[in-house]
């Protein structure tokens, strides 16, 4: 017993030292990635508790105070929502604390980039505390999470548009024949995959002999968007590029598939009902992967002063010279570093993580409807279908707007 106690103490000490070493090695440049790592950790914790926490939560009287104990799936959903709520509060509090940070002289700049041991402990305590709050608060958070998830999907669309336009501008900027040929090849591949994908959707979700008018409508609408993207992008007045049009077309077709695959497994037009468990797990994995990828991309792109997350006061071509020369070059350099404007909005940066926390909770709980409709399946049910389809339509509208807005408002910068 004494030896086991000593061994446990040694392991705990080693673990603390390892955590302290990792936390102390986080620099200003790697802080954004560290936030992504903390967010990824919350997803792992949610996934684990979803599988193992139900028996323990059934014994907690402030959670299970019902006259009739709910089924196991209810506690699984509740565990995910509580972890998500803790994560949401952590990033929302940071967002409020960072409002108005304009330069690196602000003490809150150090809080944003440093103090990681304190932040990790606070995050852990917040998540633990969420398991002691009343069910009514969790239920309210579940309701607002559906709206927050929609906002996060909108952010994903904006980031995708930013990415494809940046990709196109970079290759065109080389002004070489090879890169023009590469643009054409990638665009053709995207269109071939998009059309092949649409054929697969007709085969899986509009089988012959069944009345599947709704599914047919979804697929045909997506094909109409694909056609419009190409026509508008290649119009002489727009002077657009085919690469963004092809990538957005493929993404919209994927969203159409994602929506159709989320239809209830007993729906006669869902051709995936024979592979429901595999498809459900695959959809969850892909959804979580794209969520983390979106958050990581936003964190990396936030380092540029010309992106979505830029602060209005961020430098464009360097800061001005100091009014009075300093005696020491080192002090002068440090003063310049501290007086630099921040390159992106810290508050909006953390808001993205808050919204992503809501969205990941909806993915893991099937938008809080799959428990009742499909048991252990995730991201299944009509709410999920309409969210995915609606996201595809919003993506199409935003892309078309990005093409025609400069023509309608030539005096404005887009």
Residue pairs with C-beta under 8 A, 6 or more apart in sequence:
19 117
19 120
20 117
23 116
23 117
23 120
24 116
24 117
26 34
26 114
26 116
27 113
28 113
31 112
31 113
31 114
32 299
32 300
32 302
32 303
32 349
33 296
33 299
33 300
34 116
35 299
35 349
35 350
35 353
36 292
36 295
36 296
36 299
38 119
38 120
38 123
39 87
39 292
39 295
39 353
39 356
39 357
40 292
42 83
42 84
42 86
42 87
42 123
42 127
42 357
42 360
43 288
43 291
43 292
43 360
45 83
45 127
46 79
46 80
46 83
46 84
46 360
46 361
46 364
47 364
49 79
49 80
49 83
50 76
50 77
50 79
50 80
50 364
51 76
53 75
53 76
53 79
54 72
54 75
54 76
54 79
57 63
57 64
57 75
57 78
57 79
57 131
58 64
58 69
58 75
60 131
62 132
62 134
63 75
63 78
63 131
63 135
64 70
64 75
65 135
71 371
73 371
73 375
73 376
74 371
76 371
77 365
77 368
77 371
78 135
78 138
80 361
80 364
80 365
81 138
81 141
81 142
81 145
81 361
81 365
81 368
82 127
82 130
82 131
82 133
82 138
83 127
83 130
83 361
84 141
84 145
84 357
84 358
84 360
84 361
85 130
85 137
85 138
85 141
86 123
86 126
86 127
86 128
86 129
86 130
87 123
87 126
87 127
87 353
87 357
88 141
88 354
88 357
88 358
89 126
89 130
90 122
90 123
90 126
91 350
91 351
91 353
91 354
91 357
92 350
92 351
92 354
94 112
94 350
95 346
95 347
95 348
95 349
95 350
95 351
95 354
96 347
97 108
97 111
98 108
98 111
98 112
98 345
98 346
98 347
98 349
98 350
99 347
100 347
101 108
101 109
101 112
101 342
101 346
101 347
102 311
102 313
102 341
102 342
103 109
103 313
103 338
103 339
103 340
103 341
103 342
104 337
104 338
104 339
104 340
104 341
104 342
105 338
105 339
108 346
109 342
109 346
112 346
130 138
142 361
142 368
144 358
145 358
145 359
145 361
145 362
146 362
146 367
146 368
146 383
148 354
148 355
148 358
148 359
149 355
149 358
149 359
149 361
149 362
149 367
149 387
150 387
150 390
150 391
151 355
152 352
152 355
152 356
152 358
152 359
153 359
153 387
153 391
153 394
154 391
154 394
155 294
155 298
155 352
155 355
156 290
156 294
156 391
157 391
157 394
157 395
157 398
158 308
158 398
159 294
159 297
159 298
159 301
159 308
160 247
160 248
160 251
160 395
161 244
161 248
161 398
161 399
161 402
162 301
162 307
162 308
163 297
164 243
164 244
164 247
164 248
165 244
165 402
167 243
167 244
167 247
168 183
168 241
168 243
168 244
171 179
171 180
171 182
171 183
171 243
172 179
172 180
172 183
172 241
183 241
183 242
183 243
184 242
186 243
186 246
187 242
187 243
187 245
187 246
188 246
190 246
190 247
190 249
190 250
191 226
191 246
191 249
193 250
194 226
194 246
194 249
194 250
194 253
197 250
197 253
197 254
197 257
198 219
198 222
198 223
198 253
200 257
201 215
201 219
201 253
201 256
201 257
201 260
202 216
202 219
203 271
204 260
204 271
204 272
205 212
205 215
205 219
205 260
205 263
205 269
205 270
205 271
206 212
206 215
206 216
206 219
206 269
207 269
207 271
210 268
210 269
212 268
212 269
214 269
215 260
215 263
215 269
218 256
218 259
218 260
218 389
219 256
219 260
221 393
222 252
222 253
222 256
222 392
225 249
225 252
225 392
225 393
225 396
226 249
226 252
226 253
228 396
228 400
229 245
229 246
229 248
229 249
229 396
229 399
229 400
230 242
230 245
230 246
230 249
232 238
232 240
232 245
232 400
232 403
232 404
233 240
233 241
233 242
233 244
233 245
233 403
234 240
234 242
234 245
237 407
238 403
238 404
238 407
240 403
244 399
245 399
248 395
248 396
248 399
251 395
252 392
252 395
252 396
255 388
255 389
255 391
255 392
255 395
256 388
256 389
256 392
258 283
258 287
258 388
259 384
259 385
259 386
259 387
259 388
259 389
259 392
260 270
260 385
261 270
261 272
261 279
261 283
262 283
262 379
262 380
262 381
262 384
262 385
262 388
263 269
263 270
263 380
263 382
263 385
264 270
264 373
264 374
264 380
264 381
264 382
265 272
265 273
265 276
265 374
265 377
265 380
266 273
267 273
272 279
276 374
276 377
277 376
277 377
280 374
280 376
280 377
280 378
280 379
280 380
281 378
283 378
283 379
284 363
284 364
284 378
284 379
287 363
287 379
288 360
288 363
288 364
291 356
291 359
291 360
291 363
294 356
295 352
295 353
295 356
298 308
298 309
298 349
298 352
299 349
301 307
301 308
301 309
302 309
302 343
302 344
302 349
303 343
303 344
304 310
304 343
304 344
305 311
305 314
305 315
305 316
305 343
305 344
307 344
309 344
309 345
309 348
309 349
309 352
310 343
310 344
310 345
311 341
311 342
311 343
311 344
311 345
313 341
313 342
314 341
314 342
314 343
314 344
315 340
315 341
315 343
319 336
319 339
319 340
319 341
322 332
322 335
322 336
322 339
325 332
326 332
326 335
362 368
363 378
363 379
364 378
365 371
365 378
366 373
366 374
366 377
366 378
366 379
366 380
366 381
366 384
367 379
367 381
367 383
367 384
367 387
369 380
369 381
369 382
369 383
369 384
370 377
370 378
370 379
370 380
370 381
370 384
373 380
373 381
374 380
374 381
402 414
405 412
405 414
406 412
406 414
